[in-house]
Amino acid sequence: MLKKIYNLVLYNYTIKKIAHKALQNKFVVNNFFYKKTYERIIRRKIAQFDKLPYRLMIENTNACNSDCVFCPHPIMRRRVGIMDFGLYEKIVRQARGLNIDYLTIYGFGEPLLDPYFFKRVKLAKELGIGRVTTNTNGSLLNKDKIKNIIVSGLDEIYISFDANSDSTYKKIRPALDFKTVARNIRTMAYAKKKYRFKKPEIVLSFVRTPTNTDEVSGYIKKWSKIVNHISISELHNWTGQVENESGNILAKQKRDPCRLLWTDMTIDWLGRVVLCCTDYESQEVLGDLNFQTIREIWSGKKLANFRQDHLQGNFNNIKLCADCSYNLHHKSPFWVGK
């Protein structure tokens, strides 16, 4: 029941728009009863994830074959590479021993450029990880890869596909081909239906921008009967490094203690645990899983200090958080679904 409610809020665009509008209203968020309810729920969730993360995000590679206009990948200075499989196995076995049951194999890159991707998914499922997901731009989803994805046991695949026309797609992802990605999505959906596979669930991720906002309704109508879910989301500004309209409302809108500091452990391809998934340069390293354990890093003083700053609303004390729009209240109130 809770999952159905969560999916309704997350994937129903009309309900999501109404919720976002209401939660940007100061008379709603400053209401005494609303604030008390919010604080009680957040305290409970903080206690829930204080000792261990809800999810591990393992960056199998930070190589990418795209050049999306809202992504800072073209200016990334960090070395490009692929995670050593032995290190990956060590991390996943440790996670399983701690009963961490949610793994995303994806970071600041295109995960299907990794030749070990399917092997990684298969290992995680064989070890008993309940939910294994990834996020791809869909350009490399040929028939062989689709077959390997289905056989590997992947639970969910998020496909970033932000347009309903070739001309708009070219403005957002110039390096990729609209018709190829559309065909790949249909091929995967058809293969699942033909062979009666329930997994992976296919979720189309559409990031709304001034360029594509007029195509949202047509996009939903076109794809809603083909894939499992459609997620229409807002741009975030990559810790202030990418300019968009969200940056203009930081001072006016309520900001939360960012859930990522409690729910997600982000691991780059070298095994370093970084502050969050928007830390694309691995600037704030919390620890290194080559030498430390998940529990040691999650309970470490460095993360504790960052969390304290967030709880006190001192976002400016952290360089990466000062201008970041990820934790605007209306985007994930009450850490919905977590």
VOGU-3710 file (C-alpha; in Angstrom, 3 decimals, decimal comma):
1> mlkkiynlvl> 0,000/0,000/0,000  2,774/2,435/0,958  4,637/1,666/-2,270  1,490/2,426/-4,295  1,120/5,799/-2,548  4,815/6,533/-3,066  4,592/5,646/-6,767  1,503/7,827/-7,134  3,340/10,851/-5,730  6,564/10,122/-7,604
11> ynytikkiah> 5,206/9,152/-11,018  1,885/10,999/-11,376  2,882/14,310/-12,916  -0,339/16,127/-12,087  -0,218/15,167/-8,407  3,493/15,974/-8,303  2,896/19,472/-9,726  0,152/20,184/-7,209  2,344/18,970/-4,335  5,315/21,043/-5,496
21> kalqnkfvvn> 3,163/24,159/-5,781  1,680/23,699/-2,308  5,049/23,006/-0,703  6,549/26,190/-2,106  3,873/28,200/-0,323  5,280/29,775/2,846  1,866/29,653/4,542  1,897/25,851/4,174  5,471/25,117/5,207  5,440/27,632/8,069
31> nffykktyer> 2,171/26,335/9,485  2,676/25,211/13,104  1,040/21,803/12,668  2,804/21,142/9,374  6,186/21,995/10,901  5,613/19,755/13,922  4,542/16,828/11,740  7,513/17,344/9,453  10,023/17,515/12,323  8,640/14,351/13,924
41> iirrkiaqfd> 8,861/12,347/10,707  12,357/13,595/9,861  13,636/12,753/13,357  12,319/9,239/12,952  13,968/8,823/9,553  17,271/10,234/10,784  17,275/7,656/13,571  16,437/4,952/11,032  19,449/5,661/8,813  21,907/6,929/11,397
51> klpyrlmien> 23,937/3,711/11,627  23,703/2,325/8,094  22,729/3,770/4,708  19,483/2,931/2,951  21,270/2,566/-0,377  24,748/2,161/-1,826  25,452/4,050/-5,044  28,477/2,437/-6,637  30,034/4,278/-9,543  31,150/1,473/-11,836
61> tnacnsdcvf> 32,532/4,067/-14,264  32,599/7,824/-14,719  33,114/7,570/-18,473  30,261/8,942/-20,557  29,295/9,027/-24,243  26,965/12,018/-23,962  27,226/15,777/-23,482  23,920/16,761/-21,883  23,503/20,515/-21,622  22,520/20,429/-17,936
71> cphpimrrrv> 25,365/18,147/-16,863  28,845/19,291/-15,757  30,539/16,130/-17,062  32,359/18,029/-19,858  34,149/20,155/-17,236  34,957/17,261/-14,868  38,667/17,140/-13,983  38,573/13,829/-12,137  40,367/10,904/-13,789  38,119/8,630/-15,861
81> gimdfglyek> 38,126/4,907/-15,123  36,262/1,687/-14,296  35,970/0,182/-10,826  38,096/-2,882/-10,165  35,822/-5,906/-9,984  37,533/-7,268/-6,890  36,898/-4,002/-5,047  33,286/-4,032/-6,190  32,790/-7,590/-4,931  34,355/-6,697/-1,588
91> ivrqarglni> 31,959/-3,773/-1,151  28,848/-5,705/-2,175  29,675/-8,667/0,068  30,161/-6,291/2,951  26,840/-4,572/2,194  25,043/-7,896/2,128  26,573/-8,797/5,494  25,135/-5,574/6,900  21,694/-6,299/5,383  21,866/-3,289/3,065
101> dyltiygfge> 19,352/-4,344/0,458  19,407/-1,550/-2,133  22,230/-1,066/-4,643  22,499/1,330/-7,572  25,258/0,563/-10,057  25,724/4,001/-11,519  27,613/7,199/-10,831  28,771/10,176/-12,841  28,902/8,360/-16,158  27,176/5,920/-18,510
111> plldpyffkr> 27,138/2,539/-16,719  26,826/0,447/-19,887  30,305/1,547/-20,996  31,592/-0,789/-18,284  32,335/-4,270/-19,732  31,710/-5,812/-16,281  28,281/-4,235/-15,807  26,216/-7,404/-16,285  28,634/-9,424/-14,189  28,271/-6,867/-11,391
121> vklakelgig> 24,475/-7,062/-11,455  24,492/-10,855/-11,508  26,866/-11,045/-8,534  24,742/-8,649/-6,473  21,607/-10,677/-7,154  23,379/-13,984/-6,433  24,538/-12,572/-3,096  20,933/-11,735/-2,248  20,715/-7,949/-2,718  16,979/-7,374/-3,020
131> rvttntngsl> 16,915/-4,262/-5,198  19,558/-3,580/-7,843  19,086/-0,614/-10,172  20,900/1,511/-12,714  20,453/4,724/-14,696  21,398/4,909/-18,374  20,952/7,310/-21,265  19,674/4,360/-23,314  21,886/4,902/-26,334  23,765/1,592/-25,910
141> lnkdkiknii> 20,727/-0,618/-25,253  21,063/-2,890/-28,278  19,414/-6,334/-28,396  22,397/-8,145/-26,852  22,620/-5,738/-23,930  18,877/-5,902/-23,375  19,070/-9,692/-23,206  22,009/-9,546/-20,785  20,211/-7,020/-18,589  17,130/-9,223/-18,334
151> vsgldeiyis> 19,167/-12,374/-17,656  21,364/-10,612/-15,064  18,364/-10,028/-12,795  18,428/-6,210/-12,735  15,363/-4,991/-10,834  14,951/-1,461/-12,231  16,413/0,480/-15,111  16,020/4,264/-15,205  16,425/5,616/-18,728  17,140/9,332/-19,047
161> fdansdstyk> 15,114/10,435/-22,047  14,186/14,114/-21,916  12,276/14,907/-25,086  9,340/13,917/-27,254  10,860/15,071/-30,529  14,130/14,754/-32,366  14,674/18,512/-32,575  14,263/19,052/-28,832  16,387/16,021/-27,967  19,237/17,393/-30,083
171> kirpaldfkt> 19,228/20,579/-28,015  19,507/18,630/-24,752  21,717/15,652/-25,664  23,543/16,670/-28,868  25,822/13,622/-28,983  23,012/11,057/-28,940  20,347/10,004/-31,425  16,662/10,383/-30,496  15,349/7,645/-32,781  17,941/5,142/-31,569
181> varnirtmay> 17,079/5,658/-27,900  13,324/5,551/-28,592  13,771/2,301/-30,530  15,879/0,801/-27,741  13,219/1,586/-25,135  10,512/-0,025/-27,239  12,709/-3,064/-27,901  13,294/-3,628/-24,190  9,616/-3,209/-23,369  8,666/-5,622/-26,177
191> akkkyrfkkp> 11,251/-8,220/-25,075  9,903/-8,162/-21,514  6,354/-8,611/-22,733  7,200/-11,311/-25,274  9,113/-13,472/-22,805  6,876/-12,543/-19,828  9,594/-11,011/-17,684  8,456/-8,653/-14,940  11,967/-7,268/-14,466  13,591/-4,946/-14,906
201> eivlsfvrtp> 10,939/-2,306/-14,324  11,480/0,404/-16,925  11,328/3,958/-15,629  11,705/6,865/-18,049  13,351/9,864/-16,430  12,439/13,216/-17,967  14,194/16,260/-16,519  11,992/19,265/-17,233  13,755/22,332/-18,644  12,609/25,467/-20,485
211> tntdevsgyi> 13,581/23,643/-23,690  11,316/20,609/-23,266  8,553/21,658/-20,879  5,962/21,958/-23,683  6,482/18,307/-24,561  5,674/16,810/-21,163  1,999/15,998/-21,754  2,622/14,431/-25,160  5,536/12,449/-23,756  3,424/10,997/-20,938
221> kkwskivnhi> 0,632/10,079/-23,360  3,090/8,420/-25,738  5,093/6,358/-23,259  2,773/5,626/-20,330  1,414/2,414/-21,863  4,831/1,175/-22,941  6,973/1,467/-19,787  6,290/0,844/-16,097  6,709/4,403/-14,857  7,510/7,921/-16,026
231> siselhnwtg> 9,293/10,328/-13,695  9,100/14,024/-14,536  11,602/15,850/-12,354  13,090/19,307/-11,935  16,619/20,376/-12,673  19,043/20,689/-9,826  22,110/22,857/-10,155  24,918/20,380/-9,387  26,052/22,119/-6,170  25,695/25,483/-7,869
241> qvenesgnil> 28,013/24,621/-10,764  25,243/24,603/-13,393  23,005/27,652/-13,689  19,228/27,160/-13,887  16,088/28,715/-12,481  16,242/26,644/-9,264  19,281/28,571/-8,117  17,285/31,791/-8,040  14,914/30,556/-5,327  17,410/29,143/-2,839
251> akqkrdpcrl> 17,085/32,105/-0,507  13,278/32,133/-0,723  12,404/28,440/-0,350  12,606/26,092/2,598  15,643/23,806/2,544  15,797/20,531/4,420  18,617/18,615/6,042  19,616/16,827/2,836  18,422/13,228/2,934  21,495/12,096/0,960
261> lwtdmtidwl> 23,644/12,533/4,087  21,534/9,864/5,805  20,133/7,647/3,070  22,776/7,203/0,346  26,407/6,170/0,508  28,036/7,334/-2,729  31,186/5,467/-3,773  33,335/6,600/-6,694  35,066/4,165/-9,039  38,276/4,287/-6,968
271> grvvlcctdy> 36,411/3,166/-3,830  36,290/6,547/-2,127  33,105/7,445/-0,276  32,143/11,017/-1,154  29,656/13,451/0,327  26,843/12,766/-2,137  25,966/11,902/-5,736  26,283/15,562/-6,808  29,931/15,648/-5,658  31,059/14,848/-9,187
281> esqevlgdln> 34,707/15,813/-8,567  34,953/13,733/-5,352  35,899/16,888/-3,459  34,605/15,853/-0,032  35,969/12,380/0,667  34,494/10,791/3,795  36,601/7,642/3,655  38,036/4,910/1,450  36,534/1,416/1,175  39,856/0,025/0,033
291> fqtireiwsg> 40,962/0,373/3,663  37,872/1,078/5,773  34,468/-0,488/6,297  31,025/0,839/5,393  30,111/1,086/9,069  33,320/2,939/10,008  32,799/5,603/7,362  29,060/5,987/7,987  29,694/6,448/11,700  32,724/8,678/11,155
301> kklanfrqdh> 33,275/12,141/12,564  33,488/13,840/9,174  29,997/12,791/8,097  28,664/13,534/11,591  29,920/17,118/11,317  28,287/17,599/7,907  25,022/16,234/9,257  25,137/18,592/12,217  25,568/21,584/9,921  22,527/20,469/7,936
311> lqgnfnnikl> 20,403/19,917/11,024  21,225/23,457/12,128  20,602/24,904/8,656  24,248/25,943/8,290  24,484/24,963/4,616  26,971/27,731/3,907  29,527/25,998/6,137  29,925/23,338/3,443  31,233/24,513/0,085  29,325/21,902/-1,919
321> cadcsynlhh> 26,054/22,568/-0,104  26,063/26,373/0,033  24,479/26,910/-3,386  22,991/23,455/-4,004  19,298/23,207/-4,896  18,972/19,457/-4,347  17,518/19,780/-0,839  14,743/22,267/-1,564  11,833/21,112/0,589  9,250/20,694/-2,168
331> kspfwvgk> 11,449/18,245/-4,073  11,447/15,497/-1,443  9,322/16,484/1,553  9,577/14,131/4,514  12,151/12,186/2,421  9,200/10,578/0,631  9,555/6,865/0,040  12,628/6,495/2,236
//
